[in-house]
Structures are given as C-alpha cells and as structure tokens.
Amino acid sequence: MQLEGIRILDFSQYIPGPYAGLRLAKLGAEVIKLEPLAGDPARTEGGEKAGSGIVFEVFNRGKKSITVNLKSKEGQRIAEELAKSSNVLIESFRPGVMRRLGLHYDHLKQVKPGLIYCSISGYGQSGGMAPLGSHDLNYMALSGVLSQFRDAHGKPVHPSISIADYIGGMAASEQILAALVRFERTGKGEYLDISILGATASMLELHTRLESHTGTRHGLSLLAGDMLSYCIYETKDHRYVSLGAIEPKFWRNFCQAANRPDWIAAQTFPATSDNPVYREIVSLFRSRTLEEWGRFGLEADCCLTPILEAGEIDKPPYSAQFRQMIADDAMEPAPKLGEHTSDLLMRILNKTDREIGEYRAQGII
C-alpha cells in the first residue's frame, strides 16, 4: 500500500475531515480517530447499521478509534503524545478551538517539527467569516456552485448530495499527500489551511472567467443542456437518460442507430420546444423504457446512459464498472467507539493496564 507506515491522527467529525481520512486509509495509512467520550456526532446520523449511524460507518471504515476527554489536562497531554507519534494531524474544529486545547500547530511543531498539520474549516482560519458556523448548503451557495443547479423556472435546486463537503475532503487529502512528498524531500512539516468554501469555489473558475469575458452565467452553453445532442430526456416509464453526444461521430452513431439519419445535420440545434427536431427526439425517448434505452446506449456507442438511482449502480449491466467501489465496501468496518483505546495507549504510548484503568476511572478516556 502506498501510505503503509504513515500514521494519521484525526480529530475531525461529520463528513469533510473523515472523508479525507477515509481516502488516506484506503491508500494504506493508519488512521487513528480521536473521539470525545460521547463519540463523533455522526455516530447517530443517517439511521443505524449494526448499531452505529450510517454516516459514521461510511466515512470511518478501516480506522481505529480512541476516546479522549480533551477538556482535561491529562487528555490533552495524551493527545499531544499521540500527535508526536504521528505523521499527519487532521482537525476540523472552528478556528481557535485547538489553540484553546493547547494542541495548535505553533505548539505541536515544537515537539514534532516534521508534523503535517491540516485544519479543515468552512472559511479558512482568518477573515471576517472564519468564526461562523455553516454547512454544505452554505458553501455551495456562496461558492456559486448552487447557482448552477436550477429548474426550468430558474429556481436553485436543493441538492441531495453534500458536494462541498466531499470537495473539501478531497482537497484536504490532496494537500496532505503533496505535503508528505515535500516532507520526504525536505524533512520539514507544514501547516495546511483548507477552506471548504475555497475548495468548492475552485470548481467555478471556468464559469467566472466566461462570465467576465462573455456575460454567460452558466458555463459553456454546449454543456448546459441547451443543445439537443447534449441533454436529458424523459423515457416511457417516466425515468430519464443523459445524452452526451457532443462529438459528431457519437451524434452520428445515435442518429443512425435511431434510424434517423436526417437528424445528423441538427446536432447543434437548440433543445427548445419551438425546434421541431427537438420535439421529435423528445417523442422518441418517450417511446421506450429506461431499460431499453440503456441497452441502446451500450450497443450504439453514442454517449447515451440511463440516470440511475443510488441503489441501482451495482446491478447489471453496469455493475462491472463499479467493482472498485464494491471492493472498497469490503474493507475493514468502522470502529466501535473507543474500540482501540487500550491497544493504542499500550502500543504507542507504552501505558500499562493500571494507568489505563486509572484514566478510565477519572473520565479521561
């Protein structure tokens, strides 16, 4: 495994930080999740699976759990010792919390100069909005990403996936990997300030550039559903398919497979109701079911795919394309709360059974 031998101490909760840690765990890192005595709040989110919240189960597979009361001085000392034995630290508290706990980067870099310290927050560690609480929907709204999801009347569509949280986690894991490479070259640790808003806004670079130069507010028009060869269509059974035949060869394949070579010249025509070719295509798609169009797309090689529900992606005929995701699901389960506390304290900090028993009696672990 690429990150075998790398130890990551993860203080983060909910989705962005745990997702970053999950990505690194999949690469072979040992990820130690340091939780409060009551556990990550995500342990109760999303309904239960095997007695634990599904949100927690999904984002914390393959990790180890240690419980530490960071409100106690001894708990803070244990966390510091764990940080000294780690290559990477991830935290996602509001700015200033780790400083109040005595676990901020300025202090830890003195005791562990090579430590890579990654702070994940909504708005970064400085600036007027840094102290404010927010969630995925807020970051999508402020970044401009949410404005790109609109219904036919121009109203923003509420997403059912936490895009900003995932992007923030990806940005954090990417920067951590880069920092590990730099450490190998220089032997120096560093501080990483990951803003979820900033990471999400980076997805809009093309859009902002286009708007400033052309006035277009929703990206490239040929990718925005304005062209009949790159559009979403409803099927006979009231499902939907995505047609992405931008290149002439794929559009030609579609037209020929549909026995409508007369449509070939209409590839860039608008997807509007006053366009007769568009109306004919809409009628054609409504004449067959989602399953029929799925087979059509596989046979015609025309960039036509069904819009699947989450529970359908691991079923034939598309399941072979998701084999890596399915394999990931077989990795170690998420840890029970504090499951590895005693083992980690013994193995990493050389604590004895008696010391661990005293910590438990005092409410430290």
Disulfide bonds with the S-S distance in Angstrom:
none
